[in-house]
């Protein structure tokens, strides 16, 4: 039900007045000839020619005194003033009298400069395009005797901003700019991959077997087929099927869903990018990854350097590369290869780590030690490679050390930015590792890969040597736009119901 406060009631009265005048307050179309950007770019020409223009936007400033009105209309590029005079508009000035902040209005006329020098539309026709029934929050400014400005009643409650992102963007240009940059980032990534010969594909969101990541899935039910389905946790296993089918280079921007907790850098629904290249390995993927980040940073900021919450980070490629063992030795002064299992457990406990769930695994313990002792130190972009074999069942064994796999994870700001492999293409070994995952799950480990016979059938049909990468777009946008939480870069983040 519409909140019937005084402002809403006053606006509803104006809508009735429009009807009495025979004016549609919600017309079907407005033939806009220029946006604010093109009007400003063509300023000199339009002032000289006095050509007719049609401009539209949301009213964000409104000052009407008697038979004159000055209002600012805001579109996607910025704002521009419209000057409305009763002697030019005649009976059309009745519409101006009923304009409120937040309305969408169209103005037609020629360009002029006011006495104060402000470039403006001199309106000879005003059209109400959408009467806003609900007023937008309006900050109030108070300036003291020293000229200090204080703003009250800002639309700043975080919970409300996320629930009403449309209001957030309408009021706060910096919020809208984040999502414009997000679009530029994704476009830059797409252009890079297309330049390199990759093909964009789409894979299923509803899957009979989830896989491609150690994650808990969302479960749903298909009534007509009477079958349980899972929302995609990752597109990996389907993209590898594309490589089996001969597509050779594929990528996908995918919505992924993981039934896990929410925090500053994690969301149950997020956007990921994965790409796979036949006849390549993880070394090739390192080059692709750092080049993509460099290009995305330039697309968003015009430079490879950013300031993230007070730390300067430079995404210029190439990035340093360290094996996981080298990183632990560098930042924790521990040579893990020489540690006994008991010493490894003690090193984890000393740093506040908890006992591993399920069956003890030395490789998983090394991964835990790395997270506790190293991750926070990786502020500048760094590639960590050569992980313990227990890290994933989908990666190829390291070509010189059988205890490791050819996996890398890029880091910056202490965050893991992605994950990449020389993909396992031995179908017999792949079956062994997936069976091992099933047994680990039975042993009490919380997040393991299920058996997927359809995927194994594809690999058994022949998967060429392949390199693959997956990473989260949301976390990338957080970094490149200096946002503190993942919800700040998702247009409409998941929220708990309001009380």
N, C-alpha and C positions, 0 to 999 in steps of 0.2 A: 504494500500500500504506500502511496506517495505521502511523504511527510508534509503535512499542511501547515508549515510555519508561515509567518507573515510574508516573507519574500516569495515563497512559492505561490501563495494566494494572489499576491500582486501581479505576478507573471501570468497566472491563469486568467486574470481579468484582462490583461493586455491581449492574450490570445482571442478572447471573446470580442475585443474591440477590433482586432484584425478581421474577424469574420463579418462584423458589422460593416466594415469598410470594403468588403469584398476582396480582401487581400489574403492570399495563401501564405501562411507563415512557414510552410514546409514544401516549397516548390520542387519539381522533379529535377531541374537542371539549371545551371548557370554557365553561360558561355564566357569563361574566363580567358582573356587574351594574354595576360602577363602574370607571372608570380613576382614576389618581392625582389628576387634575385635578378630577373631580367629587367625589371623596372629600374633598378639601380644601375645595372650594367649599361643600359641605353639612356641614361639620364640626359646627357647633353642633346642627343638627337630628339628625344621626346619633348624637352623643354622648348626647343626651337620650332619643331613642327606642330606642336599642340595637337598631335594626333590623339584620337579617342582610344582609351584603354578601358579594360574591364578587369578589376582586381577583387579578390575575395579572401576572407580569413575570419578568425575568431576575434571578437572584440576584447582586447586586454587592457585598454585604457579608454576612458570616456569622459569628456568634459563638455557639457552643454550649458550654454548661458544664453537665454533668450532665443534669438534667431540665428545663433551660430553654434556649431558643434565641431569639436576636434576629437577624433577617435583614432586609435591605433588598431589596425587589423594584423593579426599574426598568422602566417602560413608556415610551411615546413622549413623555409629558408630564413625567416626572421619576421620583422614587423615593419609596417609602413603606415604613415598617417594619412587619413582622409579628412578633408575639410568640407563640411556640409553647411551651406548657407540657405536660409529659408527663401531668399529672393531668387535663388537659382533653382531650387527644388520645387517651389510652390506647394501644391497639395501633397507632393511626395514627402514633404518635411514631416508629415504626420507619422510616417514610419520611423523617422529619426527620433521623435519624441518617445517612442515605445521601445527603444533599444536598451538592453541591459548588458553588463559585463558577462561574457561567456557566450553571447549569441554569435551565430555565424551570419555575416553580412556581406553582400556584394555591392561594389560601387563602380559606376561608370563615369567617365569624364576625361579631362586632360590633366597633364602634369604641371605643377607649379611649385614655386618656392614661397613660403610664407615670409612675413616681415622679419621673423627671427632666423630665416634661412633654412627652414626645414623642408626638405623635398617631400611633396605630398600630392595626393590625388585631389583635384578640385572637382567634387562630385556634382553631376547634373542629373544623376539617377541613383537611388539607393534601393536595394532589394533585400528584404528579410529572407535568409536562406534556411535558417533553423533557429527557432526561438527556444533558448535553453530554459526549461522549466525549473530546473534545480540550479541554484547559484553555485559558482565555484568559490572555494575559500579565497578570501582577499586579505593578504597581509597588510597590516597597518604600520605606517612609519612615523616615528616621533624623532624630531631633530632637536637636540638641546642647544643651549646658548653657545657652546663651543663648536657646534656643527657636527657633533657625533650623532650618527643615525642608529636608532634601535628599531628592530622589526618585531612586531607582535603578531600572534595568531597565524603563524606560518603553517603550511600544510607539511608537517615534518614528522608526525607519528609514523614510525617505521611500519607497523602492522597495517595501518590504514593505507599508507602509500602502496604497499604490495597488493592489497585487495582492490584498490582503485588506481591501477597503473595509468588509466586514461586521464585521470585528474592529475596525477603526478607528472606526466609528460606535458600536459597542457599548461601547467604552472611553472615547471622547472626545465629550462632549456638544457641544463647539463645532464639531466636524466635522459631526455630524448636523444641527446648527442651520443650517449653510450650505445644506444641501439642502432643509431646510424653508423657508428664505427663498427659495431658487430656485423652489420651487413657488408661493409667494406672489407672486413677481415675474411669473411667467408667467400666473398667474390675473389679476393686475391689468392686464396688457397685453391679455389676451383680453377682459376686461370693458370696457375702454376702447373697443376696436375694435367690439365688439358694440353698445355704446351709440351709436356713430357710424354704425351701420347696415351694418357690414361683415359679410360671410358667410364662415365658415370652410370651406375646401375642402381636398382632398387631391390631389396631383399625383404622377406616377410617379417612383419612385426609380430604376428601371431604364429607361434611355432609349437609343433607337437613335442619337441625336446629342446630345452634351452641349452646353450653352450657358448663357448668362446671367451668366458671369463669366470673367475672364481667369485660367484655372486649368488645371492638368494633371489629367486624370481617371483614375480607376481603371477598368480594362477587364476585362470578364468575357465568358463565352460561354454562350449558351442552347443546350443540346444538341438539344432537340426541334425548335426552329425553325432550328437551325444558323446562328445569327447572332451577331455581336459586339454587345455592349451596354456601356453606360457607367453607372457609379454617378453619380447626380445631383451636379453641382457647384453648382447653384442652381435654384430652381423658376421663375425669372422668365418664361421663354418660354411655359411652360404657363399661368401665371397671367394673362398677357396674352391668351392664347386665351380664358380665361374672360370677360375684358372684351369681347372681340370677340363672344362669345356672349350678351352682354346682362346679365351678372351685376352689372356696374357697380362694386361694391365688394367686393373679396375679400382674404382673408389666409390665410397658411399658416405654421404652425410646421413646419419641415422638417429632417430629418437630411441634411446635405450632406457630400460626400466629395471631398477634393482630394489628389491623389497628390504631396504636397509635403513639405517638411521639418517637423520638430517643434521648437518652442521654447517659451519661457515663455508666449507669447500665441497660439500656433498649434497646431492639432491636425488630423490628417488626417480625422478625423470630428468634426463639430461641429453644434450646433443653430442654425438661423437662423430669422429671421422676415422674411417679405416681405408687403407689402400694396400694393394698387393701387386707385386711385379714378378713375373716369371723370369727365370734365369738370373736372378739377383740374390744377394744375401744381406745380412744385417749391416754390413759395412756400407752398402749402397743406400740402405734405409736411413742410416745416420746422416748422410749427405742430404737426402730429401728432407728429413725432418728439420734440420737446422736451417736449410734454405727457406722452407715454408714459414718457419717462425720469423726469420729475418724479413721476408717479404710482407708478412701479415703486420708486423710491427711498423714497417714503413707505410703501409696502406692506412693504418689507424693514426699514426703520429707524425709521419713525414721524416722519421729518423729511426735508427736501430736502438737508440737509447730511450729508456723510460725512467720515471721516478715512481717507484711503487712504495707507498707509505713511508717515504723518507729514505729509501735505498735506491741508488742508481744502479740499473741493470742494463747491460748492453747485449743485445741479441745478434750482434754481428757474427756471421759464420766465418770460419769454422769454430766449433766449441772444443774445449779440452775433453779428453777421453781418459777415463780411469776404469780399471777393472774393479769389481766390488771388493775383492781382497785388498787391492791397492788403496781404495778409498778408506777402508776400515783401518789400515795401517797408518795412513796419512792423518786421519782425524781422531782416531782413538788410540793410536800407538799400540795396536794389537795385531800380531801375525796369526790370523785365525787358522792357518794350515798347521801350525805347531801346537795349537791348544788341544787338550783332551776334552772329552765331552763334559766332564765335571767342571773344568775351567771355563768352558763356554757357557754352561748354565750359570756359573758364578758371575761371569761378566755381564750377563743379561740381568740377573737379579740386582747387581750393584747399580745398574742404571734404571731401576724401577720397572723392569719388564716382568710380565706374569708367566706362569707355567704354560707351556704350549698345550693346547687341547689335542686330544687323540694320541696316537702313537708318537713317541719321540722320534725326531728326524733332525739330523745334524744340519742338513741344508736349510730347513725351515728356521732352525735356531740362528744360523748365520744371517738369514734375511731379517730376523727380529733384531739382532744386534746392530745391523746396518741402520735400520729404522731408528733405533734408540740413540745411536752414537754419531751417525754421519749426516742424515738427511738435513737437519737444521743448519748445517754448515754450508750447504750447497746453494748459496745465494746467487752467484753468477751462473749463467747457463753452463751445464756440465753434463756429459754423457757418461752414465755408469753402465758398464757392460760386463758380460761373462758372469752369469748368475749361477748359483747352485742348481743342480738338475731338478730338485724338488719344487722349484719355483712354478713350473707349468708343464703340462703334459703335451703341449702343442708345438714345442720348439726342438730344433735339431741339436744333437749333442755337439759340444765344442770339438773342433777338429784336432786339438792337441791335448785336452784334459778331459777325461771321461767323467769327472765329477761335476763338470760345468756344462752349461748350455749356451748357445749363441743368441743370447737375449740382451737387449739394452733398454734402459729407462733414462730418459732425459730429465734433468732437474733444473729448477731455478726458483729463487725465493724460498728454498727449503721444501718445495713441493715437487712431487712426481708429476711430470707433464704428459707422460705417455708410456707406451710399451711397444716393443718391436722384437721380431725374431728373424733368424733364418728358419723358415718354416719346416717342420718335420714332414717329410714326404715318404718315409718308409712305412707302408701300411701295416706290416707285421709288428714293428716297434710301436706304432701308434695304437694298435689294439692292446698291446701289453700295458701301455701307460694309462689308457682309459680304464682298463680293468683294475689297475692299481688304484686309480682315483676312486672307483666304486668301493674298493676294500677300505681305503682311507676314510671314506664317508661312513662306512659301517663301523669303523673303529672310533668314531666320535668326532672326527674333524668336521667343522661346521660348513665350510664352503669348498666343494669339490665339483669336478666335472661329471655329469652323468654319461652313461654309455649311449652312443649315437650310432646305430648300425647303418643308417642312411648315409651319414658322413663318411664312415669307414668304407662303405661300398664305393663312394666317389673316389676316395684316396686309392683304393685298390684298383680303380680304373686307370690310374696313372696321374700323379701330380708332379710336374717338373720342379727342379730347384726353384725356390720362391722366397722372396723377402716380403715381410709385411709389417705394417705400422698401424697402431690405433691410439687415439688420444681424444681428450675431452675439449670440445669447443668452448664450453662455459668457463672452464678454468683459464683457458687461453685469453678469453675476452676480459676476465677479471684482471689478469696481469697487465694486459696491453691498454686497459682503460682506467687502471688505478682504482678498482672497486674492491671493497673489503669482504663482501659476501657473494656467494653464488646467486642469491636471490636478486642482487642488484643488476645482474646481467641476463636474467630471465624475465621476459615481458610479463608473464602471468605465472609466478611460482606457486607451487602447491602450498595451501594454507589450511590449517585446522579450522573447523567450523567456528564461527563467532559464538560466544556464549549468549 
